[in-house]
């Protein structure tokens, strides 16, 4: 009889999901299962993971908004120790343009996964949340206890709703142990250079827009806004390397498995604690790549928060997690990954 425990990773072919799977595959005695509908990712991600780890990833093509398909997945997989739930649409501007798409997908998929966790007695659940839940706030750096402001976009609101839903499920079902990880801005790529952020849809996050511009996929990059009340007029964010984000999920999973949590709904910030402006991020990229970026200054983008960065001392204390990659590392790995994709495209 197979006593191996299973970890289900939803959205496992996506950016953060795939990097987390790489870290999970290094753990002994776990069966890692990925679930994705490839709406903004590709199944080719699994061959990249295998190239890096030497291990095949068991995966299902499932739309988690379809309850029947979701139940079938949980029925097929036995001995599930934890679910790490990444699957969601995540573009702020797209959510402003098409709120229905975000409410429909992000909320329905979460309900179905939570319902299956209860039905199939899965007790550990980790939710991919976002610093966007804080909205525009005056208190910086942001602590887990900082009151949430008004969501600035439908995407951010789905994360606020998601956290409230999980909290309510956990309150009503004490056997369900849950964590919401509020990411600040995940960037960069795996140090191997073989995997990174590669959305099927048009890039809307800063670093892939920077590398896409440098490589010529985008002719000219637009900096959204120059008159924010920040040190150089551009938005300030807390950028954190995607591998650091991935390792935090391992820490969070063991935090629940080892029953270190005092509440069955816990919140942790995942950031470096340093605010970096858009113009500073561009300067860091230009330094590590020796490329001059073609950019222009444009108007503010609807849904954007002016400035946000984390206080990660609570996470460091309770999860024993501290980022190890700096801004130069983030930009360098992102650029290596962009050049790898260019090389592959030239071959095909």
C-alpha positions as CSV (number, residue, x, y, z in Angstrom):
1,X,0.0,0.0,0.0
2,X,1.3,3.4,-1.0
3,X,1.7,5.6,2.1
4,X,2.9,8.6,0.1
5,X,1.0,11.8,0.9
6,X,-0.2,14.0,-2.0
7,X,0.1,17.7,-2.4
8,X,-2.2,19.3,-5.0
9,X,-1.0,22.5,-6.6
10,X,-3.7,24.4,-8.5
11,X,-2.5,26.6,-11.3
12,X,0.7,24.5,-11.3
13,X,1.7,25.4,-14.8
14,X,1.6,29.1,-14.0
15,X,4.4,31.4,-12.9
16,X,4.5,31.0,-9.1
17,X,2.9,27.5,-9.2
18,X,5.6,26.1,-11.4
19,X,8.4,27.5,-9.2
20,X,6.7,26.1,-6.1
21,X,6.4,22.7,-7.7
22,X,10.2,22.8,-8.3
23,X,10.8,23.3,-4.6
24,X,8.1,20.7,-3.6
25,X,9.8,18.1,-5.8
26,X,12.9,18.3,-3.6
27,X,10.9,17.1,-0.6
28,X,11.0,13.4,0.2
29,X,7.9,11.2,0.4
30,X,5.4,13.5,-1.4
31,X,3.4,12.9,-4.5
32,X,3.1,16.3,-6.2
33,X,0.1,16.8,-8.5
34,X,-0.5,19.9,-10.7
35,X,-3.9,21.1,-11.9
36,X,-4.3,23.7,-14.6
37,X,-6.7,24.6,-17.4
38,X,-3.8,26.5,-19.3
39,X,-5.9,29.7,-19.8
40,X,-2.7,31.7,-19.2
41,X,0.0,29.0,-19.2
42,X,1.2,26.0,-21.1
43,X,1.6,22.3,-20.4
44,X,5.1,22.6,-21.8
45,X,6.0,24.0,-18.4
46,X,6.1,20.5,-17.1
47,X,8.9,19.5,-19.4
48,X,10.9,22.5,-18.2
49,X,10.3,21.4,-14.6
50,X,11.5,17.9,-15.5
51,X,14.6,19.5,-17.1
52,X,15.5,21.3,-13.9
53,X,14.5,18.6,-11.3
54,X,14.8,15.3,-13.3
55,X,11.3,14.4,-12.2
56,X,8.1,14.1,-14.1
57,X,5.1,16.0,-12.8
58,X,1.7,14.3,-12.6
59,X,-0.8,16.8,-14.0
60,X,-4.5,17.2,-14.8
61,X,-6.1,19.5,-17.3
62,X,-9.1,20.6,-15.2
63,X,-11.2,23.8,-15.1
64,X,-11.8,24.3,-11.4
65,X,-14.9,26.4,-12.1
66,X,-16.4,23.1,-13.2
67,X,-17.5,21.4,-10.0
68,X,-17.8,17.9,-11.6
69,X,-14.2,18.0,-13.0
70,X,-12.9,19.3,-9.6
71,X,-14.6,16.5,-7.7
72,X,-13.3,14.0,-10.1
73,X,-9.7,15.2,-9.4
74,X,-10.2,14.9,-5.7
75,X,-11.8,11.5,-6.1
76,X,-8.8,10.3,-8.2
77,X,-6.1,11.4,-5.8
78,X,-5.8,9.7,-2.4
79,X,-4.2,10.7,0.8
80,X,-4.2,14.4,0.1
81,X,-2.1,16.2,2.7
82,X,-2.5,19.8,1.4
83,X,-3.8,22.0,-1.4
84,X,-1.9,25.0,-2.5
85,X,-4.3,27.2,-4.5
86,X,-2.7,29.5,-7.1
87,X,-5.3,29.1,-9.8
88,X,-6.8,32.6,-10.6
89,X,-6.7,35.4,-13.1
90,X,-4.3,38.1,-12.0
91,X,-4.1,41.1,-14.3
92,X,-5.2,44.4,-12.7
93,X,-6.0,46.2,-16.0
94,X,-7.8,43.2,-17.5
95,X,-10.0,42.9,-14.3
96,X,-11.0,46.6,-14.7
97,X,-11.9,46.0,-18.3
98,X,-13.7,42.7,-17.7
99,X,-14.8,42.3,-14.1
100,X,-17.2,39.4,-14.8
101,X,-14.3,37.2,-16.0
102,X,-12.5,37.8,-12.6
103,X,-15.5,37.4,-10.3
104,X,-16.7,34.3,-12.2
105,X,-13.3,32.5,-12.4
106,X,-11.5,33.5,-9.1
107,X,-14.5,33.1,-6.8
108,X,-16.2,30.0,-8.3
109,X,-12.9,28.0,-8.6
110,X,-12.1,28.8,-4.9
111,X,-15.6,27.7,-3.8
112,X,-15.2,24.4,-5.6
113,X,-11.8,23.7,-4.2
114,X,-12.8,24.5,-0.6
115,X,-15.9,22.4,-0.9
116,X,-13.8,19.5,-2.1
117,X,-11.3,20.0,0.7
118,X,-14.2,19.5,3.1
119,X,-15.8,16.6,1.3
120,X,-12.6,14.7,0.8
121,X,-11.2,15.6,4.3
122,X,-8.2,17.6,3.2
123,X,-7.2,19.6,6.3
124,X,-4.4,21.9,5.0
125,X,-5.1,24.7,2.6
126,X,-2.8,27.5,1.4
127,X,-4.2,30.5,-0.5
128,X,-2.4,32.6,-3.0
129,X,-3.4,36.1,-1.9
130,X,-2.0,39.5,-2.7
131,X,-0.9,42.8,-1.2
132,X,-3.5,44.4,-3.4
133,X,-6.0,43.5,-0.6
134,X,-4.6,46.5,1.4
135,X,-5.7,49.1,-1.3
136,X,-4.3,52.6,-1.1
137,X,-3.2,53.1,2.5
138,X,-1.3,55.7,4.5
139,X,0.4,53.2,6.9
140,X,3.7,52.0,5.5
141,X,5.3,49.5,5.7
142,X,2.2,47.2,5.7
143,X,1.7,44.8,8.5
144,X,-0.7,41.8,8.5
145,X,-2.8,43.8,11.1
146,X,-3.0,46.8,8.8
147,X,-6.8,47.4,8.1
148,X,-7.7,46.7,4.5
149,X,-8.6,49.7,2.3
150,X,-11.0,49.8,-0.6
151,X,-9.9,47.4,-3.3
152,X,-8.6,49.4,-6.3
153,X,-9.6,46.8,-8.9
154,X,-11.9,43.8,-9.3
155,X,-8.8,41.5,-9.2
156,X,-7.9,42.9,-5.7
157,X,-11.5,42.6,-4.6
158,X,-11.6,38.9,-5.6
159,X,-8.6,38.4,-3.2
160,X,-10.4,40.3,-0.4
161,X,-13.5,38.2,-1.0
162,X,-11.4,35.0,-1.2
163,X,-9.8,35.7,2.2
164,X,-13.1,36.3,3.8
165,X,-14.5,33.1,2.3
166,X,-11.6,31.1,3.6
167,X,-11.9,32.7,7.0
168,X,-15.7,31.8,7.1
169,X,-15.1,28.2,6.0
170,X,-12.3,27.8,8.6
171,X,-14.6,29.2,11.3
172,X,-17.4,26.9,10.4
173,X,-15.1,23.9,9.9
174,X,-12.4,23.8,12.6
175,X,-10.7,20.8,11.0
176,X,-9.8,23.0,8.0
177,X,-6.4,24.6,8.6
178,X,-5.8,27.6,6.3
179,X,-3.2,30.2,5.4
180,X,-3.4,33.3,3.2
181,X,-0.1,34.4,1.8
182,X,-0.2,38.0,0.7
183,X,2.4,38.3,-2.0
184,X,3.9,41.7,-2.8
185,X,5.3,41.7,-6.3
186,X,6.8,38.3,-7.4
187,X,9.5,38.8,-10.1
188,X,12.5,37.1,-11.6
189,X,13.0,33.5,-12.8
190,X,14.6,30.2,-11.7
191,X,18.4,30.5,-11.4
192,X,18.7,27.7,-14.0
193,X,17.3,30.1,-16.6
194,X,15.0,27.4,-17.9
195,X,11.7,28.6,-16.4
196,X,10.2,32.0,-15.6
197,X,7.2,34.3,-16.1
198,X,5.8,33.4,-19.5
199,X,2.1,34.4,-19.7
200,X,0.2,33.3,-22.8
201,X,-1.7,36.6,-22.7
202,X,0.0,40.0,-23.0
203,X,2.3,40.8,-20.2
204,X,0.9,43.3,-17.7
205,X,3.5,42.9,-14.9
206,X,6.4,45.3,-14.8
207,X,9.4,43.0,-15.1
208,X,8.2,40.9,-18.1
209,X,7.3,44.2,-19.7
210,X,10.8,45.5,-19.1
211,X,12.5,42.3,-20.5
212,X,10.0,42.1,-23.4
213,X,10.9,45.7,-24.3
214,X,14.7,45.0,-24.0
215,X,14.4,42.0,-26.3
216,X,12.3,43.8,-28.9
217,X,8.9,42.1,-28.3
218,X,7.6,45.4,-27.2
219,X,8.8,48.5,-29.1
220,X,8.5,51.0,-26.3
221,X,7.5,50.6,-22.7
222,X,5.2,53.0,-21.0
223,X,5.7,54.0,-17.3
224,X,2.2,54.5,-16.0
225,X,2.3,57.8,-14.1
226,X,5.0,60.3,-13.1
227,X,3.1,62.5,-10.6
228,X,2.5,60.1,-7.8
229,X,3.5,61.5,-4.3
230,X,6.7,59.3,-4.4
231,X,10.4,60.1,-4.5
232,X,10.5,60.1,-8.3
233,X,6.8,60.3,-9.2
234,X,6.4,56.6,-10.3
235,X,4.6,53.9,-8.3
236,X,6.5,52.1,-5.5
237,X,6.3,48.3,-5.0
238,X,8.0,45.6,-3.0
239,X,9.6,43.2,-5.5
240,X,10.4,39.7,-4.2
241,X,12.0,36.9,-6.2
242,X,9.7,34.1,-7.3
243,X,11.9,31.4,-5.8
244,X,11.7,33.1,-2.4
245,X,7.9,33.2,-2.8
246,X,8.0,29.5,-3.7
247,X,10.0,28.5,-0.6
248,X,7.6,30.4,1.6
249,X,4.9,28.0,0.5
250,X,6.9,25.1,1.8
251,X,7.4,26.9,5.1
252,X,3.6,27.6,5.2
253,X,2.7,24.0,4.4
254,X,4.9,22.6,7.2
255,X,3.6,25.3,9.6
256,X,0.2,23.8,9.2
257,X,1.3,20.1,9.0
258,X,3.4,20.5,12.2
259,X,0.4,22.3,13.9
260,X,2.4,25.4,14.7
261,X,-0.6,27.6,13.9
262,X,-2.6,29.1,16.8
263,X,-5.6,29.9,14.6
264,X,-7.0,27.9,11.7
265,X,-6.9,31.0,9.5
266,X,-3.5,32.7,9.4
267,X,-2.2,35.6,7.2
268,X,1.4,36.3,6.2
269,X,3.0,39.0,4.1
270,X,5.6,37.9,1.5
271,X,7.8,40.8,0.6
272,X,11.4,42.1,1.1
273,X,10.3,45.1,3.2
274,X,11.9,47.4,0.6
275,X,10.0,49.8,-1.6
276,X,11.3,50.2,-5.2
277,X,9.9,52.6,-7.7
278,X,9.2,51.7,-11.3
279,X,12.1,54.0,-12.5
280,X,14.4,52.4,-9.9
281,X,13.5,49.0,-11.2
282,X,14.3,50.1,-14.8
283,X,17.6,51.5,-13.6
284,X,18.5,48.2,-11.9
285,X,17.6,46.2,-15.1
286,X,19.7,48.5,-17.2
287,X,22.7,48.0,-14.8
288,X,22.6,44.2,-14.8
289,X,21.8,43.7,-18.5
290,X,23.9,46.6,-20.0
291,X,20.8,47.3,-22.1
292,X,19.3,50.8,-22.5
293,X,15.6,50.5,-22.2
294,X,13.3,52.3,-24.6
295,X,10.5,53.8,-22.4
296,X,8.2,56.8,-22.2
297,X,6.2,58.3,-19.4
298,X,2.4,57.9,-19.8
299,X,-0.7,58.7,-17.7
300,X,-1.7,56.8,-14.5
301,X,-3.3,53.4,-15.0
302,X,-6.7,52.8,-13.5
303,X,-6.6,50.4,-10.6
304,X,-3.0,51.0,-9.6
305,X,-2.0,51.7,-6.0
306,X,0.5,54.5,-5.4
307,X,2.9,52.9,-3.0
308,X,3.1,49.7,-1.0
309,X,5.8,47.7,0.6
310,X,5.8,45.1,3.4
311,X,6.8,44.7,7.0
312,X,7.8,41.0,6.8
313,X,9.0,40.6,10.5
314,X,5.9,38.6,11.5
315,X,6.5,36.1,8.6
316,X,10.2,35.9,9.5
317,X,9.4,35.2,13.1
318,X,6.6,32.6,12.6
319,X,7.4,31.0,9.3
320,X,11.2,31.3,9.6
321,X,11.2,32.8,6.1
322,X,13.5,35.6,4.8
323,X,14.1,36.4,1.2
324,X,17.6,35.7,-0.1
325,X,17.5,37.3,-3.6
326,X,18.1,41.0,-4.1
327,X,16.8,43.4,-6.8
328,X,19.8,42.8,-9.0
329,X,19.2,39.0,-8.8
330,X,15.6,39.5,-9.7
331,X,16.4,41.5,-12.8
332,X,19.4,39.3,-13.8
333,X,17.4,36.0,-13.6
334,X,14.4,37.6,-15.5
335,X,16.8,38.7,-18.3
336,X,18.5,35.3,-18.5
337,X,15.0,33.7,-18.9
338,X,14.0,36.2,-21.6
339,X,17.1,35.5,-23.6
340,X,16.5,31.7,-23.2
341,X,13.1,32.2,-24.7
342,X,14.5,34.2,-27.5
343,X,17.1,31.5,-28.3
344,X,14.3,28.8,-28.3
345,X,12.1,30.9,-30.6
346,X,15.0,31.3,-33.0
347,X,15.4,27.5,-33.1
348,X,11.8,26.8,-33.9
